[in-house]
């Protein structure tokens, strides 16, 4: 019997095309990835004065050509000084513009001409199973590349502030200490997430903040340096709606927020929201997912009576809720 060559060649071509896609994406984005060294002042035991020590390191990426960098809040929180190392070896002083521990995102800035900005994609177009690429600086090894697939969407991850970060992307792309703040890319080289954490005892369980959320947070940090947001006190995840529900209620979207938990004493609990309810609108604005609700719950909503529309079973219900100011870490 002869050896079947064609299937082997087809497999090789597929692997070559996969490799070329990864190489193109990395070549496009790696110039925008930076290493961040964080310094703080500390007093050594037995010493009279304090001295500057390196307190940590992480990754980030330029998202504008004038030097604004996205990274994780936990990378730069409490920093006395931040230094950014570009892919060409330049070391630049960086200033923390603002950070938001509740989404584990921060913006820092460097000043230099002609900086390469990473192209930002849309996380709402991400699907489980698609190929993703993570770039970062684990253990100081600059521009390390790992690949994997999207394992799941709509995860919740507890931030260091103790609050849940909703709408997190789970992947199996390997992350290690120092990867935090680096970009998660799709195969076309667009940033779809900000790498934030890995479950170290686990194998292939890593998380990234969705880029749609990151864009919103970065915009507010650039404008105000901080985010003062309203909250109603629910933890939830994005879920698809059955087509019959969409048609029956004439909804403009086919997804909603499934309430997974309601905080005791929160505005949501006082309003009568319960686990299992589906949030589909807030004050008449359609809510297709967590990002939509976060955009609506601005500081202007604090103390303002509002109407939240939910599906409880197949019934559409309108409830009155008064958002409060979100407690800070």
Phi and psi in degrees as a GROMACS rama.xvg file:
@    title "Ramachandran Plot"
@    xaxis  label "Phi"
@    yaxis  label "Psi"
@TYPE xy
-80.7005  158.673  UNK-2
-85.4181  131.7  UNK-3
-78.5241  111.998  UNK-4
-94.2361  -36.1821  UNK-5
-56.3103  -47.4209  UNK-6
-60.6843  -37.4413  UNK-7
-63.919  -44.5281  UNK-8
-62.38  -40.2839  UNK-9
-61.3652  -42.6582  UNK-10
-62.0985  -41.2186  UNK-11
-63.3779  -41.1027  UNK-12
-63.9369  -40.7302  UNK-13
-62.5789  -43.4918  UNK-14
-65.8849  -38.5964  UNK-15
-64.0937  -40.6647  UNK-16
-67.1914  -39.6253  UNK-17
-60.0816  -45.9156  UNK-18
-61.7843  -42.8733  UNK-19
-64.1397  -37.4439  UNK-20
-64.1728  -42.6876  UNK-21
-64.8708  -44.3261  UNK-22
-61.2258  -44.3711  UNK-23
-60.8415  -44.5665  UNK-24
-63.1272  -43.9577  UNK-25
-65.8552  -43.7584  UNK-26
-61.7638  -33.2586  UNK-27
-72.6061  -38.1372  UNK-28
-104.275  -28.9535  UNK-29
-56.2993  -32.1465  UNK-30
-63.2919  -18.9526  UNK-31
-92.2744  -7.04774  UNK-32
-83.9435  133.648  UNK-33
-123.232  155.303  UNK-34
-99.4252  132.654  UNK-35
-112.547  122.021  UNK-36
-105.273  128.769  UNK-37
-109.281  130.131  UNK-38
-119.137  142.083  UNK-39
-135.225  162.004  UNK-40
-94.5276  135.547  UNK-41
-140.698  153.518  UNK-42
-105.327  111.214  UNK-43
-60.3744  150.296  UNK-44
-59.4463  126.83  UNK-45
86.9885  -4.8378  UNK-46
-92.329  153.5  UNK-47
-81.7502  -39.2219  UNK-48
-109.306  178.024  UNK-49
-106.195  159.95  UNK-50
-140.063  160.943  UNK-51
-81.5777  132.363  UNK-52
-128.199  154.934  UNK-53
-80.1523  118.355  UNK-54
-97.0671  -11.2899  UNK-55
173.455  172.289  UNK-56
-146.107  156.289  UNK-57
-164.718  -169.627  UNK-58
-119.487  167.354  UNK-59
-164.17  176.252  UNK-60
-148.363  141.772  UNK-61
-69.0947  127.945  UNK-62
-117.146  -1.04  UNK-63
-136.583  150.642  UNK-64
-71.6457  -10.6393  UNK-65
-97.933  19.6371  UNK-66
102.419  9.3631  UNK-67
-84.3952  134.219  UNK-68
-122.065  133.401  UNK-69
-93.7128  138.374  UNK-70
-153.882  -170.548  UNK-71
-90.4789  147.031  UNK-72
-60.5618  -40.3287  UNK-73
-69.6434  -16.0798  UNK-74
-73.288  -41.3658  UNK-75
-111.764  -2.19413  UNK-76
-60.2474  129.64  UNK-77
74.4513  13.5931  UNK-78
-69.6805  138.447  UNK-79
-83.667  -35.516  UNK-80
-152.181  143.427  UNK-81
-125.311  134.934  UNK-82
-122.958  130.261  UNK-83
-106.866  133.284  UNK-84
-110.204  120.112  UNK-85
-81.3998  167.451  UNK-86
-64.8145  -23.8465  UNK-87
-86.6643  4.36977  UNK-88
97.181  -10.5565  UNK-89
-64.81  137.516  UNK-90
-111.352  121.256  UNK-91
-125.192  142.389  UNK-92
-68.5513  136.714  UNK-93
-120.388  144.303  UNK-94
-113.276  133.317  UNK-95
-76.0401  114.677  UNK-96
-76.5229  -40.2861  UNK-97
178.373  156.587  UNK-98
-142.236  154.926  UNK-99
-131.315  95.2058  UNK-100
-60.0218  -25.6468  UNK-101
-71.692  -20.9736  UNK-102
-115.992  3.83523  UNK-103
54.4095  42.3222  UNK-104
-124.645  149.299  UNK-105
-149.527  157.193  UNK-106
-122.609  129.488  UNK-107
-123.778  163.89  UNK-108
-134.597  141.78  UNK-109
-121.129  160.45  UNK-110
-118.972  114.212  UNK-111
-165.118  150.924  UNK-112
-80.9573  152.989  UNK-113
60.4088  45.3484  UNK-114
-84.7636  138.767  UNK-115
-82.7503  125.837  UNK-116
-100.19  138.637  UNK-117
-75.6723  138.744  UNK-118
-74.2488  133.283  UNK-119
-96.1684  133.727  UNK-120
-97.1729  -153.107  UNK-121
-131.095  119.259  UNK-122
-72.6282  -17.6342  UNK-123
-69.8288  -13.6748  UNK-124
-94.416  4.01161  UNK-125
-80.6822  143.311  UNK-126
-131.636  145.842  UNK-127
-56.658  137.605  UNK-128
97.2535  -15.741  UNK-129
-77.4397  152.758  UNK-130
-72.3811  137.34  UNK-131
-132.611  157.882  UNK-132
-131.682  128.777  UNK-133
-110.316  134.523  UNK-134
-123.827  135.917  UNK-135
-166.667  -166.969  UNK-136
-128.628  61.1088  UNK-137
-65.4249  133.543  UNK-138
54.1059  27.3278  UNK-139
83.0259  -0.253056  UNK-140
-81.3727  105.701  UNK-141
-69.2594  140.776  UNK-142
52.8242  53.1398  UNK-143
-82.1988  135.856  UNK-144
-112.907  131.601  UNK-145
-131.297  155.359  UNK-146
-128.402  163.253  UNK-147
-176.236  -154.982  UNK-148
-132.324  161.792  UNK-149
-72.3127  119.234  UNK-150
-83.9485  -38.0802  UNK-151
-165.186  158.458  UNK-152
-118.888  163.897  UNK-153
71.3648  21.4085  UNK-154
-73.5665  161.11  UNK-155
-115.649  139.307  UNK-156
-132.87  133.475  UNK-157
-80.5619  122.696  UNK-158
-76.751  169.071  UNK-159
-67.3732  -17.6545  UNK-160
-73.582  -11.801  UNK-161
98.2435  -10.0597  UNK-162
-95.2293  157.231  UNK-163
-81.2664  135.631  UNK-164
-94.6834  120.505  UNK-165
-92.2838  165.842  UNK-166
58.0599  49.7256  UNK-167
-96.4169  143.064  UNK-168
-89.2211  127.178  UNK-169
-100.229  131.912  UNK-170
-133.613  170.785  UNK-171
-110.61  16.2992  UNK-172
-71.177  127.691  UNK-173
-64.1596  130.176  UNK-174
-122.54  144.405  UNK-175
-135.061  165.273  UNK-176
-51.0798  129.235  UNK-177
105.732  -20.2639  UNK-178
-73.9244  -21.6049  UNK-179
-53.8099  130.68  UNK-180
93.7578  -9.13024  UNK-181
-77.962  166.451  UNK-182
-83.3392  146.084  UNK-183
-106.307  124.288  UNK-184
-111.652  154.188  UNK-185
-89.1453  178.589  UNK-186
-69.713  -14.6703  UNK-187
-89.3587  -2.2923  UNK-188
89.7773  18.4021  UNK-189
-98.6609  139.794  UNK-190
-74.6854  122.702  UNK-191
-114.746  -3.15908  UNK-192
-167.844  165.048  UNK-193
-113.657  112.773  UNK-194
-60.3346  133.901  UNK-195
-130.48  -31.7267  UNK-196
-163.519  159.682  UNK-197
-135.901  146.893  UNK-198
-85.1115  101.785  UNK-199
-63.2554  -39.2305  UNK-200
-68.6651  -20.5399  UNK-201
-84.2598  170.694  UNK-202
-115.377  117.807  UNK-203
71.3529  36.337  UNK-204
-122.511  99.6192  UNK-205
-129.327  159.48  UNK-206
-134.122  150.484  UNK-207
-140.648  141.45  UNK-208
-74.6948  128.392  UNK-209
-59.1543  140.133  UNK-210
-66.6403  -29.1422  UNK-211
-61.7772  -41.3974  UNK-212
-64.9749  -43.1144  UNK-213
-62.3238  -39.2801  UNK-214
-60.777  -45.7927  UNK-215
-62.6589  -48.0053  UNK-216
-64.0678  -43.9471  UNK-217
-61.1744  -39.9868  UNK-218
-60.9363  -41.8948  UNK-219
-70.22  -37.3218  UNK-220
-67.0945  -38.096  UNK-221
-64.9358  -35.0518  UNK-222
-79.3519  -44.6801  UNK-223
-118.392  -15.3183  UNK-224
81.2069  -7.37633  UNK-225
-158.677  168.126  UNK-226
-122.808  117.54  UNK-227
-105.945  110.746  UNK-228
-121.648  156.094  UNK-229
-85.9254  159.487  UNK-230
-148.262  158.234  UNK-231
-116.101  -12.3527  UNK-232
92.3116  41.1892  UNK-233
-125.879  150.241  UNK-234
-110.551  133.93  UNK-235
-152.276  179.426  UNK-236
-145.586  154.886  UNK-237
-73.8677  134.351  UNK-238
-137.735  149.554  UNK-239
-74.7832  151.347  UNK-240
-99.866  143.425  UNK-241
-64.1568  141.667  UNK-242
-59.0643  -32.1383  UNK-243
-66.4037  -36.8661  UNK-244
-66.8411  -41.7544  UNK-245
-60.7498  -46.0294  UNK-246
-68.1494  -44.3334  UNK-247
-60.8628  -40.3713  UNK-248
-99.4051  6.3882  UNK-249
52.6593  48.6742  UNK-250
-80.4684  150.474  UNK-251
-89.7404  -0.869193  UNK-252
-141.648  160.349  UNK-253
-114.509  24.0473  UNK-254
-143.916  165.761  UNK-255
-155.088  -178.873  UNK-256
-102.784  119.869  UNK-257
-86.7065  121.109  UNK-258
-75.8728  117.155  UNK-259
-94.2471  -25.8601  UNK-260
-159.339  149.712  UNK-261
-123.461  127.288  UNK-262
-70.9886  140.051  UNK-263
-63.1287  134.158  UNK-264
73.8103  8.90453  UNK-265
-83.8158  164.171  UNK-266
-55.5101  -36.4167  UNK-267
-64.0936  -42.6224  UNK-268
-65.1005  -42.5163  UNK-269
-64.5509  -29.6738  UNK-270
-79.3967  -13.9726  UNK-271
98.5363  11.0569  UNK-272
-72.37  141.777  UNK-273
-135.045  163.387  UNK-274
-57.518  139.266  UNK-275
95.3969  -16.7062  UNK-276
-66.9638  152.712  UNK-277
-113.357  117.38  UNK-278
-82.2798  123.252  UNK-279
-118.664  -13.8809  UNK-280
-160.655  156.382  UNK-281
-139.348  117.922  UNK-282
50.629  42.6646  UNK-283
81.1405  -5.90807  UNK-284
-92.0617  127.496  UNK-285
-58.7133  139.934  UNK-286
-121.367  105.79  UNK-287
-94.9887  -11.3751  UNK-288
-176.585  -178.886  UNK-289
-57.7159  -42.6054  UNK-290
-58.8106  -40.5594  UNK-291
-61.7794  -44.4915  UNK-292
-65.7642  -40.3174  UNK-293
-62.425  -37.9303  UNK-294
-67.3502  -33.7149  UNK-295
-74.6017  -37.2774  UNK-296
-82.4675  66.9753  UNK-297
-84.5094  175.817  UNK-298
-62.3453  -24.1155  UNK-299
-66.8063  -17.8116  UNK-300
-84.0775  -13.5156  UNK-301
-61.1447  122.411  UNK-302
78.9561  0.563475  UNK-303
-96.4807  116.693  UNK-304
-55.7732  131.136  UNK-305
-134.863  166.887  UNK-306
-114.222  124.938  UNK-307
-108.326  131.603  UNK-308
-105.218  128.351  UNK-309
-129.134  162.101  UNK-310
-108.58  124.485  UNK-311
-118.826  101.796  UNK-312
72.2952  -124.272  UNK-313
-103.742  0.39812  UNK-314
-90.9043  134.655  UNK-315
-89.1906  128.76  UNK-316
-130.019  140.016  UNK-317
-107.612  126.433  UNK-318
-122.826  148.715  UNK-319
-93.1047  128.024  UNK-320
-135.876  142.956  UNK-321
-116.225  102.381  UNK-322
-61.43  146.862  UNK-323
-109.593  167.915  UNK-324
-73.3962  133.094  UNK-325
-63.4981  129.15  UNK-326
-62.8255  147.128  UNK-327
-97.2047  137.733  UNK-328
